Amino acid sequence: MPETALKAQTADRVRTVAARLEEEIVLGWLLPRERLVEEELAERLGVKRHVVREALAELERVGLVERIPNRGAVVRLLDPAEVRQIYSVREVLETLAAEQIPLPIAPEVLAPLRALQQLHAEAVAAGDARGAFRANIRFHETLFRACGNPHLVELIQGLAQKVHGARSITAASPEHLALARDEHAAMVEALAGGDRSRLVALCRQHLGPSRDAYIAAVEARFMRPGGGA
């Protein structure tokens, strides 16, 4: 195989493994501070160790993995203070995007959102946490892209990925999945009805459950009296 083709194949495998591990972190299948042993992951995922190593490096760059001396790579435990700070910025950016979506909404913008909302609802009904996670990402990317400001969208997506790990408490929870499903449907209807204030309020409240559940779980399980993990 030509060298360029081999490099492209390796890059594809790295992206696939990184996406797979990202899903497992978000869905709580890999827990905060859990060790990520390259050899074990390579065997489980059917790839070479160097592919896993590069995938872990990518996840480290986006803040989902960290390397601890004498332990190696582990799932990063997000500090509650950091989570609060990032979510406060997300609220500003995401509500700003909602305020900038042109109304009345164009049919060619609304139709894909309806389709993605339905896809997410079907995944929730089937108990498919992985499918719901991916549909959720696509729904929000499509929603915020409608604001027409690619720079704002880029910031929103980057901050959302930084705290993907904070969704590990709720991403596979039937109760929280149902809540997200209902809020997505309400966002679509707010857009269809031209109700901007309702849309902005929904975008703001949509961030709360994952943030609050993660912070409560971390403080109960990991934080020592007096503060500090």
N, C-alpha and C positions, 0 to 999 in steps of 0.2 A: 504494500500500500504506500502511495506517495506520502512524503513527510507532511505536506500541508493537509492532506486528507486525514492522516493519523491525528494531527493536532486538533482538527475540527471535531473528529470523533471523540477525542478525550474531553474537549471543552463541552460537548453535548452531554457526556456522561457526568461531568462535574456539575453542570447545571441541574441535571435530573436528580442526582444524589442530594445536592443542596436543597432542592425543592422538597424532596421526600423527607429529609431530616427536619426542615422547617415546619412541614405539616405535623410531624410527630411531636415537635416541641409545642406548637400552638395547640394541638389537640390533647396535650397532657400525657401523651404516651411516653415521652422522654421528660423527666421531671427536673426542676431546678436543682443544680449541683450534681446531677447524675453524670457519671463519667462517660465519655465518648471514646471508646477504645477503637483505634483504627482497624486493628486486625479483626475484631469481632464484627464491626460494622461492614468491613469489606466482605467478610464471609456471608453475612446475612443478606447483603444487598447484591451480591454476585459481581463485585467489581474489584479492581486492583487497589492496593492500599494507597498508592499515590493519588488516585481519584478521590478517595475519602479524605485524604490529607488536604487536597486543594478545596474540596467542598467545605470542610471545617474552617479553612482559612477564610473562605467567602462568608460563611455565617459569622465568623468572628468580626469581620469588617462591618457587618450590619448590626452587630450587637447582640446576637442570639447565643453566641458561644464565647467562652473565655478560657484562657490557659492559666492554670494555677501551678506554681512550682511544686514539683514532686507528685503531682496528680495528673498533669496533662490537660487535655481539653475536657471541659464540662459544660453542661447547659448553664447559661448565665442566669444567676438570680438577680432580677431587677430590683434595685432599691426602691422602696415605696416613695421616697422623696423624689427620686428621678421620674418615676411613673407619674406622679402628680404633676410635675413640671412639664413633661412631654404632653400629657393629655390636656393641660391648660392651653398649650400652644396649638395643639390639634383642634381644640374647640374654636379658637379664634380663626384659624385657617379654613376649617370646614364650613363654619357658618358664613364666612366671607364668600366662599365659593357658592354656597346656596343663595346668597344675596345677589350674586352676579349672573345666575342662570337666566337667560332671556325668557320672559313670559309675555304672552302665552307660549307654552312649550311647543316646539315644532313636532309634527307627527313622526318625522324620521328620527327624532331624538327620543321621544316617548316610547315608541314601539320596542326598541332594543331593551330599554329598562323594564318594560312589562315582561318581556321574554325572560330576562335574567331573574326578575323577581319570582316568576313562575318556576324557573329551574331551581332556584334556592328553596322554594316552598316544597317542591317535589323531593329534593334531597332530605329536607327536614322530616317530611312524612315517612320517608323510607328509612330513617335512622342512619343516613349516610353522612357522618360527620365530615369526612374528607371532601365529599362532593359539595356539602354546604359551605365549607371553608373556601373552596375555590370559587363557587358561585358568588359568595359574599364579596370576595375581592373584586371580581369582575363587575358586580353591581355597583360598588362604590367608585371604582375607576370610571365607569361609564357615567354615573351620576355627576361626579365632580368635573369630568372632562367637558360636560355640557356648559360649564361656566365660560369656556372659550379662552381661558388664560393658562397656557401650558406650564408656565413657571410656577403658578400657584398649585397646579395639579402635581407637579414634580415634588414640591415641598410636602404636600399632603401625603403622597405615597411613601416618601422617605421616612417621615415621622411615624406613619402607621407601621412600617416594617420594623422600626426600632423597638416598638413595644408589642410585636407579635406575641412574644412570650407571655405578656400580661393577659393574653386571652386563654391561657392554658386551663384556667379554672372554669370558663364558661363555654368554650368552643365546642365541646362535646356534650354539654348539658342539655337534655331535652327541653327543660324549662326556658333556658336562655336562648336556645335555638328558635323556639316558638315565639319568644318575645321579639327577636331580631326579624323573623319572618313577618310578623304583624306590623312592625315599624317600617320595614321595607315597603309593604303594601300601602301603608299610610303615606309614605313619601311619594310614591307613584301617584296616588290619588290627589295629593296636595299639588303636585306638578300639573296633573290633568285639569284640576280646577282653578289653577292660577293663584293658589293660596300661598304666597311667599312666606308670610309670618308663620304659618303652620309648618312649612317645609324647614325653615330655619330652626324652629323649636324642636322638631323631630331630630334634626341632625345633631343638635346639642344634647338632647337626652339620650340619644343612641350610644353615646360614648360612655355613659356612666356605669352600666352594669359590669362590663369587663374590668374596668379600672377598679371599682369598689370591691368586687369579689377577689381580685388578685391581691390588692393591698391587705384586705382582711385576712386572707389565707396566709400570706407571707408573715404578717405581724404575729399571727397566732402560732405559726409553726417554726419560724426561723429567728424571730427577733428576741434577743435576750432582754431581761428587765433592765431598764436604764437606756435602752436603745442599742443599735448596732446589730449586724447579722452574725 
